[in-house]
Amino acid sequence: MLQKLNILCVDTSTEACSVAVLKQDDKQSALFDTFMFAPREHTVKILPTVESVLAEANLSVSDIDIVAYGRGPGSFTGVRIGISIAQGLAFGIEKPMVGVSTLQAMAQQAYKTEGLSSVYAAIDARMGEVYFAHYQLIGDLMTLVGEEVVIKPDALIANQLTIVEHSGLVGSGWKAYSELLDYFNISTLLEIEFPSSKYMLDQICSDVEKGLAVQPELATPVYLRDKVTWKKLPGR
């Protein structure tokens, strides 16, 4: 069984910015979190939000046992901000880290809030592409089917996927590309456009229990797209 750990998770990988703290001791477990839509304001908002959520939990950074982060895919800049902040905190308190997929986090939210066992996640990747993955429930965790990809909607449609009935659709990619939404029309579009840190906690706890936490210097982001491509994006 997972030992009682205090976990801090930050995510700035998309237009949203979120922080969650899971406070655990021998008496109880409590969740504290903040989620906000804050495009281009991550660098200004993330640290004050961390401080605010920790204060609400009546914890200091030194009380944290695991520092976690949204590892992407998402905005190149946003993913870098999130992992940089998380690494800085983890180095400062000499604690291990866990990264969680932004796509998995949205799928997990669909399971936790809607009871869905099959979810297709698509984040608008700009440049006419989406970050896409399919997740299905195994135990209490939404688990990746196949792999996460960056792909053009018409190429995804051309793959002629067998769409699982009664699935949910999450992420910003569906509204951005109507042809993709039309193709997945037997599925239900949910009001989950961006990942939230609190829905990363189930995966974090599972990874910690499996011994998958790593030292800060080994924490890595997931871009799916070449870094140079992201640098060419205007305003990124």
Disulfide bonds with the S-S distance in Angstrom:
none
